[in-house]
Amino acid sequence: MINLKSLKCLQSSFALFFCVFAILVGSTRAFGQTVVPPAERKNEVAFLAGLNEIPDRSSSQGKLTFDRNLHYQANYSRDVWGIGPLRFLVDVPVIYAPSINVSKNSPGDPAASYSSFLFLPGVRARFFPKRWYSPWVGAGYGWSTSSASSHLLDGAVNNQTRTASGKAWDYSGGLDLKLPWKHLSARAEVRDVYTTVPALALPQNQSRTRNLIFAAGVVYHF
C-alpha cells in the first residue's frame, strides 16, 4: 500500500523540481551568450524522486511486508564514447530512502522502518541522443547501507544490530524527453536494485533484498 506521508512528500518533491526548472531556465536565458554548443555538452546532472516496490520476504517468525515509500536520487553522468545513434555514458547515481516502513502479520516484531542509502556507479547506453526522445539502459555495481529504526513495531526499544552494509548492483532502463529549454530534459526510469538484507531485529531467510524503484525528474545538460 502507498504511505500517505510518502505521497505528500512526493508532491513536495515535484514542487521542488518545478523550482529547479525555473532556476535552470533563468540561468540559461541570463547566460545565453556563453551557452555550450549541444555537440559539446558531455555532462548531465539529474534530480529524481519516486516510489519503491519491495517484494514480501519471509523471516523466522512470519512474512515481512514493506510499504511503498519515497526515494530521492541525484545522478551525475559523463558522455565518454559513441557510434552512430548510440552513446555510452559513465553514471554515478546516489539514491536515498529516508524511511521504508515494515509490517508483519504474525507474532514477533521487527524494526518499524529503516532508511537506505545506495551508491551505484556504472555505465549507461543511450539511443538516439539527437532526437526529442532518447531511451536508455544501464547497469551499476557499488555499495549499500541501511539503518533500522530505534523502535520495533510494538513500540519496544530496538536493542539489536541496526545497520547493515555490503555490495549492491542494479539494472536500469528509462526514457529521456527533451523539453523546450535547450539545457533541460525530463526523465522517467525504473531500477532493479539488489542490496544486502537490512537488519530488522528478526532472522531472515534471504541474503539479498530486491528493490524496484520507479522515479521521474529533471536532467540538466552542460
C-alpha positions as CSV (number, residue, x, y, z in Angstrom):
1,M,0.0,0.0,0.0
2,I,1.1,3.6,-0.6
3,N,2.0,5.5,2.5
4,L,0.1,8.8,2.8
5,K,3.1,10.6,4.1
6,S,5.1,9.4,1.1
7,L,2.5,10.8,-1.3
8,K,2.7,14.2,0.4
9,C,6.5,14.1,0.3
10,L,6.3,13.1,-3.4
11,Q,4.1,16.2,-4.1
12,S,6.6,18.4,-2.2
13,S,9.4,16.8,-4.3
14,F,7.8,17.6,-7.6
15,A,7.1,21.2,-6.3
16,L,10.9,21.4,-5.7
17,F,11.6,20.1,-9.2
18,F,9.5,22.9,-10.7
19,C,11.6,25.4,-8.7
20,V,14.7,23.8,-10.1
21,F,13.3,24.1,-13.6
22,A,12.7,27.8,-13.0
23,I,16.2,28.4,-11.7
24,L,17.9,26.5,-14.5
25,V,15.8,28.1,-17.2
26,G,16.5,31.6,-15.7
27,S,20.2,30.8,-15.7
28,T,20.1,29.6,-19.3
29,R,18.5,32.8,-20.5
30,A,20.7,35.0,-18.4
31,F,23.9,33.5,-19.8
32,G,22.6,32.7,-23.2
33,Q,25.7,34.4,-24.8
34,T,28.0,31.7,-23.4
35,V,25.9,28.6,-23.8
36,V,27.9,25.4,-24.6
37,P,27.0,24.1,-28.1
38,P,24.9,20.9,-28.0
39,A,27.6,18.8,-29.5
40,E,29.9,19.7,-26.7
41,R,27.5,19.0,-23.8
42,K,29.0,15.9,-22.3
43,N,27.8,16.2,-18.8
44,E,24.4,15.6,-17.1
45,V,23.1,16.1,-13.6
46,A,19.7,14.5,-12.8
47,F,17.4,15.0,-9.8
48,L,14.6,12.5,-9.4
49,A,12.1,11.2,-6.9
50,G,9.9,8.2,-6.9
51,L,8.4,5.2,-5.1
52,N,9.8,1.7,-4.4
53,E,8.3,-1.8,-4.6
54,I,9.9,-4.4,-2.3
55,P,8.6,-8.0,-2.6
56,D,7.4,-9.7,0.6
57,R,10.1,-11.5,2.5
58,S,10.0,-14.5,4.9
59,S,11.6,-14.4,8.3
60,S,11.9,-16.9,11.1
61,Q,8.6,-15.6,12.6
62,G,6.5,-15.0,9.6
63,K,6.2,-12.8,6.4
64,L,7.5,-9.3,6.3
65,T,5.8,-6.7,4.0
66,F,7.0,-3.3,3.0
67,D,5.1,-0.1,2.2
68,R,5.8,1.9,-0.9
69,N,7.9,4.8,0.3
70,L,9.7,7.8,-1.2
71,H,13.2,7.7,-2.7
72,Y,15.4,10.6,-3.7
73,Q,18.0,10.4,-6.4
74,A,20.9,12.5,-7.7
75,N,22.9,11.3,-10.7
76,Y,25.9,12.7,-12.5
77,S,26.7,11.3,-16.0
78,R,29.5,11.8,-18.4
79,D,29.3,11.0,-22.1
80,V,32.5,9.1,-23.0
81,W,32.1,7.5,-26.4
82,G,29.6,6.8,-29.1
83,I,29.0,5.3,-32.6
84,G,26.1,6.3,-34.8
85,P,22.8,6.6,-32.9
86,L,24.4,5.0,-29.7
87,R,26.2,6.8,-26.9
88,F,27.9,5.4,-23.8
89,L,28.0,7.3,-20.5
90,V,29.6,6.7,-17.1
91,D,26.9,7.0,-14.5
92,V,27.3,7.9,-10.8
93,P,23.8,7.7,-9.1
94,V,23.2,8.2,-5.4
95,I,19.8,7.1,-4.0
96,Y,18.4,7.8,-0.6
97,A,15.2,6.5,1.1
98,P,14.6,8.3,4.4
99,S,12.1,5.7,5.7
100,I,10.9,2.4,4.4
101,N,8.0,1.1,6.6
102,V,7.9,-2.5,7.7
103,S,4.8,-4.6,8.7
104,K,4.2,-8.2,9.8
105,N,1.1,-10.3,10.2
106,S,2.3,-12.8,12.8
107,P,3.8,-12.8,16.3
108,G,7.3,-11.2,16.8
109,D,8.0,-7.7,16.0
110,P,10.6,-6.4,13.5
111,A,12.0,-2.9,13.4
112,A,9.2,-0.4,12.4
113,S,11.2,1.0,9.5
114,Y,14.6,1.5,8.0
115,S,16.5,4.1,5.9
116,S,18.5,3.1,2.8
117,F,21.5,4.7,1.0
118,L,22.7,3.4,-2.4
119,F,25.9,4.3,-4.3
120,L,25.8,2.5,-7.7
121,P,28.4,3.8,-10.2
122,G,28.0,2.1,-13.6
123,V,27.6,2.5,-17.3
124,R,24.6,3.6,-19.5
125,A,23.9,3.1,-23.2
126,R,21.7,5.8,-24.7
127,F,19.9,5.5,-28.0
128,F,19.1,8.3,-30.5
129,P,20.6,11.2,-28.4
130,K,19.7,13.8,-31.1
131,R,16.0,13.0,-31.2
132,W,13.4,14.5,-28.9
133,Y,13.1,11.1,-27.2
134,S,16.0,9.0,-26.0
135,P,15.6,5.6,-24.4
136,W,18.5,4.1,-22.4
137,V,19.6,1.0,-20.4
138,G,22.2,0.8,-17.8
139,A,23.9,-1.3,-15.1
140,G,25.8,-0.5,-12.0
141,Y,27.8,-2.1,-9.1
142,G,28.6,-0.4,-5.8
143,W,27.6,-0.3,-2.2
144,S,24.5,0.0,0.0
145,T,23.9,0.7,3.7
146,S,20.7,0.6,5.7
147,S,19.8,1.7,9.3
148,A,16.8,0.3,11.2
149,S,14.6,2.4,13.4
150,S,15.4,2.6,17.1
151,H,12.0,1.0,18.0
152,L,10.1,-2.1,17.0
153,L,6.5,-2.3,15.6
154,D,5.2,-2.8,19.2
155,G,6.9,0.3,20.4
156,A,9.7,-1.5,22.3
157,V,13.3,-0.3,22.1
158,N,15.3,-2.0,19.3
159,N,18.3,-3.4,21.1
160,Q,19.5,-5.5,18.1
161,T,22.1,-4.5,15.5
162,R,20.6,-1.7,13.4
163,T,22.9,-1.2,10.5
164,A,23.8,-3.4,7.5
165,S,26.2,-2.6,4.7
166,G,27.5,-4.5,1.7
167,K,27.8,-4.8,-2.1
168,A,24.9,-3.8,-4.3
169,W,24.1,-3.8,-8.0
170,D,21.4,-2.7,-10.3
171,Y,19.9,-2.9,-13.8
172,S,18.0,0.2,-15.1
173,G,16.1,1.5,-18.0
174,G,14.4,4.7,-18.8
175,L,13.3,7.4,-21.3
176,D,14.5,11.0,-21.6
177,L,12.3,13.6,-23.3
178,K,13.7,16.9,-24.5
179,L,12.0,20.0,-23.1
180,P,11.5,23.4,-24.9
181,W,14.6,24.7,-23.0
182,K,17.8,23.5,-24.6
183,H,19.6,22.6,-21.4
184,L,16.7,20.5,-19.9
185,S,15.0,17.2,-20.4
186,A,12.5,15.1,-18.4
187,R,13.3,11.6,-17.3
188,A,11.3,8.6,-16.3
189,E,13.1,5.4,-15.2
190,V,12.9,2.1,-13.3
191,R,15.8,0.5,-11.4
192,D,16.0,-3.1,-10.3
193,V,18.4,-3.0,-7.3
194,Y,19.8,-5.8,-5.2
195,T,21.2,-5.0,-1.8
196,T,22.3,-6.5,1.5
197,V,19.3,-7.5,3.6
198,P,18.6,-4.8,6.2
199,A,18.9,-5.6,9.9
200,L,15.3,-5.7,11.1
201,A,15.7,-7.4,14.5
202,L,14.4,-10.7,13.1
203,P,16.4,-13.5,11.3
204,Q,15.5,-13.5,7.6
205,N,15.7,-16.3,5.0
206,Q,17.2,-14.3,2.2
207,S,20.7,-12.9,1.8
208,R,19.6,-10.1,-0.7
209,T,16.8,-7.6,-0.9
210,R,15.3,-6.7,-4.2
211,N,14.2,-3.1,-4.7
212,L,12.2,-1.9,-7.7
213,I,12.5,1.9,-7.8
214,F,10.2,3.9,-10.1
215,A,11.3,7.5,-10.4
216,A,10.8,10.7,-12.5
217,G,12.5,14.1,-12.6
218,V,14.6,16.6,-14.5
219,V,18.0,16.4,-16.2
220,Y,20.3,19.4,-16.8
221,H,22.8,19.1,-19.6
222,F,26.0,21.1,-19.7
